[in-house]
Amino acid sequence: MELIPFSLWGDALWCGQEVVRETPHEQAIRSLFPDPIPARGADLDTSADLVPEPHNRFDPRSIAVRVQGKVVGYLPRDDAHRYHPVLSELVAQGLQPQVPCHLWVSEWEPAAWEGKGDQGTEFHASVAVALGQPHMLVPVNLPPPGSYHLLPPGSGIVVPGSEVHPDVLAPFFRAEGECWVYATMHAVEEEDGIQDRHQIVVEVRLDDEPVGRLSPRLSAEFLPAIHYLSDMRAETAARVAVRGDRTASEVILYAARSHDLPATWPDGLTRSPVASPQWHYWATKEAN
């Protein structure tokens, strides 16, 4: 079965999870870089597949890290055991977990004074991936039905919504105190209480339930993208973190503003897989 690439949401801002390598992996890593490697070393920022290996004879809960189809190492044993359940579940649903990956290599000829004789070229490599906590790798709800586009991640914005009834957020409260959720962003008209005129602002909804509105100033930074997608008959989706419990909670929006979107945006619309009962089980099982 061919797996569909799925970028893990995570909460890691940089590639801080070291990947364990052994000598056989160095050849695979070296093949990712052109000849010659500069004297100062070389970097490669790319994406990596995290691949559970249930038939690995050394550890059936091991997680291989593959770049361009080549195994460049494994997650450390203890970490692999923590991430194995959620990564295996994603693979079972036909999804291939992917994360940002950073590789650094250096290569040099040993100097005579190092006393290593004629041992050929010395090679050193390091590999790291950006990997959040296991409970923050996937959203807990389904993506929007129909056509939508997920905005790239951006800096966090607390969504004003003190009037939101706790029952609206209750399905998203987790024992860990936080979770990722698919949200949608909508252009709505509201009355300006000061100048008695109408203005367009951005309303944030979770599963079509309003949870707050952005200020007119912040709304202006997202409205161009929302209007653009609306003209394409698609919804604007975004990553939202729900934190807290019934006594105190907040909704934090992580979405790129219109002026920060890459020149290639949008690179395609997504259709929601809501027709898949397996996906529905995966997306909702934590809430039940």
Rosetta silent file (secondary structure, phi, psi, omega in degrees, C-alpha in Angstrom):
SEQUENCE: MELIPFSLWGDALWCGQEVVRETPHEQAIRSLFPDPIPARGADLDTSADLVPEPHNRFDPRSIAVRVQGKVVGYLPRDDAHRYHPVLSELVAQGLQPQVPCHLWVSEWEPAAWEGKGDQGTEFHASVAVALGQPHMLVPVNLPPPGSYHLLPPGSGIVVPGSEVHPDVLAPFFRAEGECWVYATMHAVEEEDGIQDRHQIVVEVRLDDEPVGRLSPRLSAEFLPAIHYLSDMRAETAARVAVRGDRTASEVILYAARSHDLPATWPDGLTRSPVASPQWHYWATKEAN
SCORE:     score description
SCORE:     0.000 S_00000001
   1 L     0.000  128.313  177.993    0.000    0.000    0.000 S_00000001
   2 L   -80.451  126.188 -176.991    1.359    3.405   -0.996 S_00000001
   3 L   -85.894  148.295  177.196    1.272    5.766    1.947 S_00000001
   4 E   -90.674  126.057  179.236    0.115    9.385    1.746 S_00000001
   5 E   -58.509  135.493  178.322    2.711   11.843    3.105 S_00000001
   6 E  -135.305  113.133  178.899    1.545   13.498    6.347 S_00000001
   7 E   -76.453  118.081  178.801    3.573   16.310    7.913 S_00000001
   8 L   -62.921  138.238 -177.241    3.447   15.931   11.672 S_00000001
   9 L   -71.349  -55.413  175.521    2.204   19.115   13.312 S_00000001
  10 L    63.265  177.569  174.147    4.396   18.970   16.389 S_00000001
  11 L  -137.734   18.372  178.955    5.396   21.817   18.666 S_00000001
  12 L   -89.426  131.537 -177.704    9.147   21.748   18.045 S_00000001
  13 L   -92.719   -9.614  179.879   10.577   24.977   16.627 S_00000001
  14 L  -152.760  167.788 -177.791   13.903   23.505   15.549 S_00000001
  15 L   -80.793   87.045 -176.031   15.554   20.177   14.759 S_00000001
  16 L  -109.525   -3.916  179.651   16.550   19.214   18.286 S_00000001
  17 E   -90.817  107.461 -178.983   15.882   15.456   18.303 S_00000001
  18 E   -68.116  146.465  178.967   19.192   13.720   17.638 S_00000001
  19 L  -109.624  130.822 -179.561   19.172   10.655   15.397 S_00000001
  20 E   -77.819  130.817 -179.409   21.347    7.655   16.262 S_00000001
  21 L  -122.601  153.153  171.460   23.652    6.620   13.425 S_00000001
  22 L  -127.329  171.169 -175.262   25.943    3.677   12.802 S_00000001
  23 H   -52.792  -43.019  179.820   28.668    3.166   10.237 S_00000001
  24 H   -60.134  -25.064 -178.498   26.355    1.653    7.560 S_00000001
  25 H   -77.815  -21.534 -176.550   24.239    4.822    7.640 S_00000001
  26 H   -64.234  -34.988  178.199   27.179    7.094    6.842 S_00000001
  27 H   -65.007  -40.238  178.102   27.306    5.925    3.242 S_00000001
  28 H   -65.046  -41.640  179.140   23.616    6.775    2.821 S_00000001
  29 H   -64.765  -44.825 -178.568   24.164   10.201    4.397 S_00000001
  30 H   -60.035  -34.478 -177.205   27.229   10.889    2.240 S_00000001
  31 L   -69.084  -13.644  179.774   25.258   10.088   -0.919 S_00000001
  32 L   -82.771   -8.830 -176.875   22.895   12.986   -0.161 S_00000001
  33 L  -115.746  145.863  178.969   25.715   15.518   -0.626 S_00000001
  34 L   -76.724  165.637  173.593   27.618   16.434   -3.797 S_00000001
  35 L   -96.861  143.966  -12.215   31.380   16.101   -4.272 S_00000001
  36 L   -86.879  161.608  174.076   33.440   17.649   -2.928 S_00000001
  37 L   -78.386  130.367 -179.656   32.198   18.621    0.506 S_00000001
  38 L   -55.906  153.709 -177.959   33.474   22.126    1.353 S_00000001
  39 L   -60.360  -30.826 -179.343   36.251   22.351    3.924 S_00000001
  40 L   -81.320   -1.717 -176.434   33.893   24.119    6.320 S_00000001
  41 L    94.129  177.515 -177.795   31.368   21.260    6.037 S_00000001
  42 E  -144.776  147.963  178.793   27.901   21.247    4.477 S_00000001
  43 E  -116.153  154.630  173.092   24.289   21.413    5.661 S_00000001
  44 E  -142.512  119.511  173.921   21.080   20.015    4.237 S_00000001
  45 E  -103.811  120.448 -174.177   17.617   21.021    5.389 S_00000001
  46 E  -150.473 -166.111  174.625   15.012   18.612    4.087 S_00000001
  47 E  -114.645  154.228 -179.685   12.174   16.382    5.261 S_00000001
  48 E  -129.349  145.805  172.580   12.469   12.874    6.663 S_00000001
  49 E   -89.152  134.891  172.613   10.084    9.943    6.869 S_00000001
  50 E  -100.986  116.224 -168.559    9.666    8.319   10.272 S_00000001
  51 E  -119.251  107.809  173.486    9.157    4.627    9.585 S_00000001
  52 E   -62.241  140.771  179.782    8.121    2.116   12.271 S_00000001
  53 E  -121.849   79.082 -176.903    9.852   -1.234   11.793 S_00000001
  54 L   -64.748  -19.131 -179.293    7.677   -3.854   13.526 S_00000001
  55 L   -99.969   10.806  177.416    9.705   -6.661   11.944 S_00000001
  56 L   -66.982  121.522 -173.184   13.058   -5.332   13.131 S_00000001
  57 L   -71.444  -18.609  178.564   14.672   -8.325   14.849 S_00000001
  58 L   -86.614  -33.725 -178.872   16.574   -6.127   17.305 S_00000001
  59 L  -162.821  105.925 -178.165   13.599   -4.009   18.406 S_00000001
  60 L   -67.803   -6.568  176.971   10.080   -4.264   16.927 S_00000001
  61 L  -107.266   20.601  179.673    9.348   -0.755   18.256 S_00000001
  62 E   -75.315  154.077  179.967   12.239    0.882   16.431 S_00000001
  63 E  -126.720  111.896  177.975   11.687    3.972   14.261 S_00000001
  64 E   -81.978  147.683  175.327   13.864    4.419   11.182 S_00000001
  65 E  -110.089  117.943 -176.955   14.618    7.898    9.813 S_00000001
  66 E  -117.434  133.646  174.964   14.647    7.954    6.018 S_00000001
  67 E  -122.178  123.304 -177.067   15.706   10.802    3.754 S_00000001
  68 L    52.729   38.479  176.585   15.030   10.419    0.042 S_00000001
  69 L    82.079    0.732 -177.016   14.281    6.753    0.682 S_00000001
  70 E  -110.273  134.708  178.407   17.584    6.093    2.459 S_00000001
  71 E   -75.060  117.676 -179.244   17.892    5.138    6.137 S_00000001
  72 E  -106.830    3.141  178.257   20.131    7.751    7.766 S_00000001
  73 E   153.373 -169.432 -178.524   19.645    6.510   11.333 S_00000001
  74 E  -136.811  152.841  169.886   17.108    5.661   14.024 S_00000001
  75 L   -64.492  145.027  175.799   15.405    7.456   16.875 S_00000001
  76 L   -54.173  149.323 -171.242   17.069    6.619   20.203 S_00000001
  77 H   -52.892  -50.535 -178.040   15.523    3.509   21.738 S_00000001
  78 H   -62.636  -41.110  178.798   13.647    5.212   24.596 S_00000001
  79 H   -66.706  -41.216  179.620   12.286    7.916   22.291 S_00000001
  80 H   -58.595  -39.725 -179.968   11.274    5.371   19.673 S_00000001
  81 H   -67.157  -31.984  177.894    9.198    3.511   22.259 S_00000001
  82 H   -71.208  -39.667 -174.727    7.410    6.759   23.208 S_00000001
  83 H   -89.310  -15.187 -173.934    6.581    7.688   19.621 S_00000001
  84 H   -56.833  -45.349 -176.908    5.884    4.211   18.279 S_00000001
  85 H   -58.522  -49.377 -176.677    2.147    4.039   19.153 S_00000001
  86 H   -71.071  -37.669  179.814    1.123    7.256   17.394 S_00000001
  87 H   -68.444  -39.878  178.158    3.441    6.751   14.407 S_00000001
  88 H   -65.174  -36.789  178.650    2.291    3.159   13.930 S_00000001
  89 H   -64.350  -40.955  178.536   -1.343    4.302   14.103 S_00000001
  90 H   -62.844  -44.238  179.310   -0.730    6.855   11.360 S_00000001
  91 H   -62.886  -39.448  178.599    0.882    4.236    9.130 S_00000001
  92 H   -62.080  -26.916  178.741   -2.041    1.895    9.782 S_00000001
  93 L   -88.586    5.705  177.617   -4.331    4.663    8.469 S_00000001
  94 L    87.543   18.158 -178.361   -2.305    4.874    5.251 S_00000001
  95 E  -112.563  141.045  176.986   -0.288    7.967    6.219 S_00000001
  96 E  -103.452  108.541 -179.544    3.494    8.398    6.125 S_00000001
  97 E   -63.105  133.176  178.890    4.696   10.603    9.015 S_00000001
  98 E  -130.380  146.874  179.489    7.153   13.281    7.902 S_00000001
  99 E  -140.773  156.902  172.032    9.194   15.825    9.877 S_00000001
 100 E   -63.276  145.894 -176.644   11.767   18.542    9.116 S_00000001
 101 E  -138.887  139.268  177.616   15.290   17.164    9.144 S_00000001
 102 E  -121.939  127.109  177.112   18.710   18.791    9.365 S_00000001
 103 E  -118.895  141.380  175.370   21.905   17.014    8.284 S_00000001
 104 E  -133.868  134.632 -179.285   25.451   18.294    8.695 S_00000001
 105 E  -135.042  154.950  171.247   28.563   16.603    7.301 S_00000001
 106 E  -143.528  153.803 -175.753   32.284   17.222    7.134 S_00000001
 107 E  -149.765  135.289 -178.564   35.025   15.356    5.329 S_00000001
 108 E  -156.921  160.910  174.692   38.803   15.707    5.433 S_00000001
 109 L   -92.837  123.286 -179.234   42.103   13.948    4.844 S_00000001
 110 L   -58.799  138.683  176.944   43.878   13.216    8.160 S_00000001
 111 L   -75.463  157.560 -176.864   47.141   15.121    8.616 S_00000001
 112 H   -60.066  -35.138 -176.314   50.344   13.149    9.032 S_00000001
 113 H   -69.831  -13.949  179.564   50.746   14.318   12.624 S_00000001
 114 H   -74.273  -11.819  174.544   47.445   12.672   13.562 S_00000001
 115 L    67.959   26.851 -178.787   49.211    9.319   13.305 S_00000001
 116 L   -98.777    1.493  177.494   46.393    7.567   11.461 S_00000001
 117 L    63.619 -153.029 -178.331   48.538    6.471    8.563 S_00000001
 118 L   -93.604   73.813 -178.152   46.931    5.868    5.205 S_00000001
 119 L  -101.679    6.408  178.015   43.352    5.365    6.401 S_00000001
 120 L    80.762 -161.270 -173.818   41.704    7.416    3.681 S_00000001
 121 L   -78.876  137.878  173.622   39.160   10.167    4.159 S_00000001
 122 E   -89.017  138.020 -178.535   37.641   10.952    7.550 S_00000001
 123 E  -132.530  135.340  177.061   33.878   11.544    7.491 S_00000001
 124 E  -133.383  141.783 -179.309   31.630   12.930   10.200 S_00000001
 125 E  -143.509  151.984  171.107   27.874   13.453   10.133 S_00000001
 126 E  -136.738  143.787 -178.660   25.065   14.527   12.417 S_00000001
 127 E  -133.016  135.150  177.743   21.340   14.144   11.843 S_00000001
 128 E  -144.881  150.638  179.201   18.489   15.735   13.796 S_00000001
 129 E  -126.398  157.840  175.482   14.743   16.062   13.298 S_00000001
 130 L   -93.231  112.832 -173.036   12.069   18.435   14.607 S_00000001
 131 L  -140.457  116.173  179.006    9.756   16.301   16.686 S_00000001
 132 L   -77.132 -175.611  177.252    7.194   17.519   19.216 S_00000001
 133 L   -66.755  150.486 -176.012    5.782   15.571   22.123 S_00000001
 134 H   -52.198  -38.880 -176.882    3.820   12.424   21.129 S_00000001
 135 H   -77.295   -4.861 -179.270    0.446   13.931   22.090 S_00000001
 136 H  -115.092   26.854 -178.880    1.169   17.000   19.929 S_00000001
 137 L   -94.185  -23.489 -176.705    1.943   15.266   16.627 S_00000001
 138 L  -138.626  150.611  174.812   -1.564   15.122   15.168 S_00000001
 139 E   -70.199  155.136 -176.806   -4.773   17.142   15.474 S_00000001
 140 L   -94.544   -3.696  178.321   -7.544   15.569   17.530 S_00000001
 141 L  -123.483  172.645  179.477  -10.370   16.459   15.145 S_00000001
 142 L   -77.391  152.726  173.549  -11.125   15.937   11.476 S_00000001
 143 L   -68.474  166.936 -178.969  -10.099   18.474    8.841 S_00000001
 144 L   -59.514  144.977  175.555  -12.833   20.664    7.329 S_00000001
 145 L   -69.381  148.937  178.628  -15.257   18.884    4.983 S_00000001
 146 L    82.378 -155.857 -177.779  -14.849   19.661    1.311 S_00000001
 147 E   -84.503  137.452  177.710  -11.996   21.694   -0.188 S_00000001
 148 E  -154.856  165.939  172.974   -9.657   23.573    2.122 S_00000001
 149 E  -134.677  129.774 -179.114   -6.108   24.820    2.393 S_00000001
 150 E   -87.351  119.167  178.422   -4.093   24.676    5.608 S_00000001
 151 L   -63.132  143.881  173.932   -2.161   27.886    6.222 S_00000001
 152 L   -58.723  155.302 -179.910    1.547   27.417    6.998 S_00000001
 153 L   -66.090  150.555  176.921    2.378   27.718   10.703 S_00000001
 154 L  -142.527 -173.875  179.772    3.105   31.153   12.134 S_00000001
 155 L   -66.539  151.588 -174.101    3.673   32.847   15.477 S_00000001
 156 E   -72.397  139.758  176.303    1.048   32.224   18.132 S_00000001
 157 E  -129.361  121.516  176.013   -1.950   34.524   18.571 S_00000001
 158 E   -73.332  123.231 -177.957   -4.293   34.128   21.524 S_00000001
 159 L   -82.044  118.793  176.883   -7.822   34.201   20.093 S_00000001
 160 L   -62.685  132.013 -179.221  -10.110   36.502   22.106 S_00000001
 161 L  -174.777   45.448 -176.562  -13.174   34.522   23.124 S_00000001
 162 L   -64.479  -16.993 -178.619  -13.998   34.968   26.786 S_00000001
 163 L   -86.795   -1.995 -177.404  -17.667   34.515   25.927 S_00000001
 164 L   -66.732  129.788  178.683  -17.140   30.961   24.628 S_00000001
 165 L   -71.875  138.457 -178.694  -19.181   28.450   26.580 S_00000001
 166 H   -54.071  -29.882 -178.970  -17.026   25.692   28.143 S_00000001
 167 H   -64.281  -24.967  179.035  -19.101   23.055   26.354 S_00000001
 168 H   -68.728  -40.053 -178.375  -17.752   24.305   23.019 S_00000001
 169 H   -91.089  -14.651 -175.423  -14.149   23.605   24.020 S_00000001
 170 H   -52.352  -40.270 -179.388  -14.861   20.578   26.225 S_00000001
 171 H   -62.871  -14.029 -175.211  -14.359   18.020   23.411 S_00000001
 172 H  -106.641   -1.350  177.468  -10.790   19.280   23.017 S_00000001
 173 L   -73.172  136.379 -178.256   -9.624   19.214   26.631 S_00000001
 174 L  -128.320  156.610 -179.910   -6.955   16.595   27.208 S_00000001
 175 L   -60.720  -31.242 -179.988   -5.239   15.135   30.259 S_00000001
 176 L   -72.571  -12.461  178.573   -1.932   16.535   28.963 S_00000001
 177 L    91.637   -2.664 -179.893   -3.434   20.027   29.141 S_00000001
 178 E  -161.394  158.278  175.363   -3.111   20.830   25.461 S_00000001
 179 E  -161.742  162.876  173.618   -3.795   19.509   21.985 S_00000001
 180 E   -93.250  144.828 -179.145   -3.724   20.517   18.322 S_00000001
 181 E  -140.885  141.217  167.832   -6.994   21.145   16.503 S_00000001
 182 E   -69.799  129.756  173.157   -8.008   21.946   12.940 S_00000001
 183 E  -121.215  161.791  171.041   -9.658   25.379   12.901 S_00000001
 184 E  -121.611  150.617 -177.305  -11.276   27.353   10.108 S_00000001
 185 E  -118.857  131.499 -172.975  -11.046   31.106    9.585 S_00000001
 186 E  -131.640  141.019  173.919  -13.976   33.100    8.218 S_00000001
 187 E   -83.839  119.651 -179.545  -14.544   36.687    7.133 S_00000001
 188 E  -129.704  156.272  179.841  -17.586   38.014    9.014 S_00000001
 189 E   -98.417  134.575  175.992  -19.170   41.407    9.354 S_00000001
 190 E  -138.060  160.619 -177.115  -19.544   43.017   12.756 S_00000001
 191 E   -89.018  132.066  175.632  -20.616   46.404   14.003 S_00000001
 192 E   -78.623  110.431 -174.942  -18.028   48.887   15.188 S_00000001
 193 L   -67.541  -16.574 -176.662  -19.412   49.957   18.559 S_00000001
 194 L   -89.459  -49.912 -175.637  -17.434   53.207   18.561 S_00000001
 195 L  -102.125    5.788  176.566  -18.111   54.690   15.119 S_00000001
 196 L    53.765   50.090  176.253  -21.370   52.843   14.499 S_00000001
 197 E  -139.365  166.709 -177.951  -20.261   51.286   11.247 S_00000001
 198 E   -96.151  147.307  178.392  -19.692   47.760    9.974 S_00000001
 199 E  -142.033  158.285  179.546  -16.310   46.143    9.497 S_00000001
 200 E   -99.307  126.359  178.032  -14.990   42.789    8.340 S_00000001
 201 E  -129.447  171.508 -179.166  -13.090   40.701   10.882 S_00000001
 202 E   -98.731  124.845  174.881  -11.842   37.116   11.100 S_00000001
 203 E  -103.107  132.703  179.218  -13.870   34.608   13.093 S_00000001
 204 E  -101.323  130.430 -178.334  -12.129   31.413   14.256 S_00000001
 205 E  -126.903  145.103  172.695  -14.228   28.262   14.447 S_00000001
 206 E  -115.762  118.613 -175.640  -13.597   24.752   15.744 S_00000001
 207 L    51.183   43.293  176.796  -15.795   22.157   14.075 S_00000001
 208 L    69.903   10.515  175.768  -17.928   25.053   12.814 S_00000001
 209 E  -102.225  123.131  179.225  -18.444   26.438   16.330 S_00000001
 210 E   -63.202  135.643  177.733  -17.214   30.049   16.798 S_00000001
 211 E  -124.444   -0.199  177.867  -14.583   30.392   19.515 S_00000001
 212 E   158.826  165.780  178.407  -13.475   33.989   19.016 S_00000001
 213 E  -128.808  142.997  177.214  -12.759   36.855   16.650 S_00000001
 214 L   -79.653  156.841  176.999   -9.517   38.624   15.847 S_00000001
 215 L   -65.371  158.937  177.970   -9.186   42.357   16.202 S_00000001
 216 H   -55.154  -38.572 -179.319   -9.676   44.444   13.033 S_00000001
 217 H   -65.056  -47.318  178.724   -5.911   45.076   12.877 S_00000001
 218 H   -68.176  -38.201  179.654   -5.019   41.374   13.096 S_00000001
 219 H   -56.537  -39.667 -178.023   -7.900   40.416   10.823 S_00000001
 220 H   -61.006  -23.194 -179.174   -6.453   42.612    8.077 S_00000001
 221 H   -82.706  -12.518  179.801   -3.331   40.438    8.064 S_00000001
 222 H  -113.994  -22.374 -173.989   -5.322   37.281    7.280 S_00000001
 223 H   -58.923  -39.001  178.782   -8.264   38.519    5.193 S_00000001
 224 H   -56.150  -42.296  179.179   -6.417   38.577    1.814 S_00000001
 225 H   -68.325  -40.631 -179.362   -5.708   34.843    2.078 S_00000001
 226 H   -64.895  -43.315  178.836   -9.230   34.068    3.285 S_00000001
 227 H   -64.817  -39.590 -179.132  -10.823   36.055    0.445 S_00000001
 228 H   -61.704  -47.252 -179.994   -8.490   34.420   -2.085 S_00000001
 229 H   -68.441  -35.407  177.850   -9.422   30.902   -0.995 S_00000001
 230 H   -61.073  -39.118  176.940  -13.092   31.842   -0.800 S_00000001
 231 H   -63.545  -25.193  177.321  -12.930   32.882   -4.457 S_00000001
 232 L   -91.322    7.834 -179.904  -11.597   29.380   -5.141 S_00000001
 233 L    59.367   44.907  178.665  -14.549   27.962   -3.192 S_00000001
 234 L  -133.523  151.684  177.404  -12.285   26.608   -0.477 S_00000001
 235 E   -87.808  154.681  175.082  -12.119   27.113    3.258 S_00000001
 236 E   -96.153  115.765  178.644   -9.134   28.525    5.096 S_00000001
 237 E  -104.966  155.865 -179.134   -7.868   26.040    7.676 S_00000001
 238 E  -152.202  159.746  175.127   -5.279   26.690   10.365 S_00000001
 239 E   -82.341  134.573  177.865   -3.517   25.053   13.275 S_00000001
 240 E  -134.232  136.985  172.914   -4.923   25.892   16.689 S_00000001
 241 E  -102.801  127.830  174.588   -3.736   24.798   20.120 S_00000001
 242 E  -104.394  124.910 -177.028   -6.400   24.377   22.799 S_00000001
 243 E  -127.261  145.459  175.434   -4.987   24.596   26.311 S_00000001
 244 E   108.708 -156.624 -179.105   -6.499   24.293   29.748 S_00000001
 245 L  -148.375 -164.743 -176.421   -9.685   22.801   31.148 S_00000001
 246 L   -66.143  -22.212 -178.620  -13.225   23.848   32.086 S_00000001
 247 L   -82.783  -32.624 -179.844  -11.944   26.245   34.744 S_00000001
 248 L  -158.846  130.542 -177.597   -9.539   28.160   32.506 S_00000001
 249 E  -150.998  163.438  174.774   -8.706   27.732   28.850 S_00000001
 250 E  -150.378  153.630  177.859   -7.331   29.509   25.814 S_00000001
 251 E  -115.780  124.754 -176.517   -7.245   29.026   22.062 S_00000001
 252 E  -118.338  122.858 -178.890   -3.995   29.904   20.306 S_00000001
 253 E   -90.880  129.096  176.212   -3.853   30.350   16.536 S_00000001
 254 E  -120.065   90.915 -176.397   -0.648   29.393   14.721 S_00000001
 255 L  -145.469  141.853  178.813   -1.023   30.596   11.134 S_00000001
 256 L   -70.663  136.537  174.905    1.110   32.589    8.730 S_00000001
 257 L   -71.658  159.928 -173.354   -0.131   36.051    7.941 S_00000001
 258 H   -55.638  -40.989 -176.713   -0.908   36.868    4.309 S_00000001
 259 H   -74.480   -9.672  178.396    2.304   38.854    3.768 S_00000001
 260 H   -99.049   -1.465 -178.394    4.374   35.926    5.091 S_00000001
 261 L   -69.854  141.614  179.406    2.954   33.320    2.693 S_00000001
 262 L   -66.017  158.938 -176.893    5.475   31.855    0.229 S_00000001
 263 L   -62.037  -25.441 -178.211    5.337   32.871   -3.415 S_00000001
 264 L   -85.428   -0.688 -177.103    4.157   29.377   -4.370 S_00000001
 265 L   -76.307  143.593  -13.955    1.135   29.551   -2.037 S_00000001
 266 L   -83.377  144.977 -177.894   -1.284   27.913   -2.376 S_00000001
 267 L   -94.942   18.990  177.268    0.342   24.879   -3.974 S_00000001
 268 L   142.723  148.111  178.134   -2.877   22.870   -4.111 S_00000001
 269 L   -95.949  153.663 -178.238   -6.151   22.352   -2.313 S_00000001
 270 E  -111.689  141.312  172.664   -6.889   19.377   -0.108 S_00000001
 271 E   -99.074  133.750 -178.897  -10.023   17.308    0.020 S_00000001
 272 L   -69.497  134.899  179.526  -11.061   16.177    3.461 S_00000001
 273 L   -86.603   38.996 -174.999  -10.929   12.373    3.958 S_00000001
 274 L   -65.999  -15.720 -178.956  -14.073   12.388    6.094 S_00000001
 275 L   -76.248  -11.066 -177.059  -15.473    9.459    4.129 S_00000001
 276 L   -87.147  114.309  178.622  -12.820    7.182    5.601 S_00000001
 277 H   -63.983  -30.622  178.907  -14.081    5.410    8.748 S_00000001
 278 H   -66.740  -44.108  178.014  -10.493    4.549    9.675 S_00000001
 279 H   -60.681  -42.806 -178.782   -9.458    8.224    9.554 S_00000001
 280 H   -60.918  -39.380  177.881  -12.492    9.105   11.632 S_00000001
 281 H   -63.934  -45.748 -178.104  -11.467    6.556   14.247 S_00000001
 282 H   -62.524  -42.126 -174.819   -7.909    7.877   14.365 S_00000001
 283 H   -73.830  -23.330 -173.503   -9.021   11.530   14.616 S_00000001
 284 H  -114.259   -6.575 -171.048  -11.603   10.981   17.331 S_00000001
 285 H   -65.813  -29.052 -179.841  -10.379    8.059   19.402 S_00000001
 286 H   -70.145  -22.803 -177.309   -8.560   10.286   21.923 S_00000001
 287 H   -86.575  -12.250 -174.140  -11.798   12.080   22.744 S_00000001
 288 L  -105.817    0.000    0.000  -13.761    8.913   23.461 S_00000001
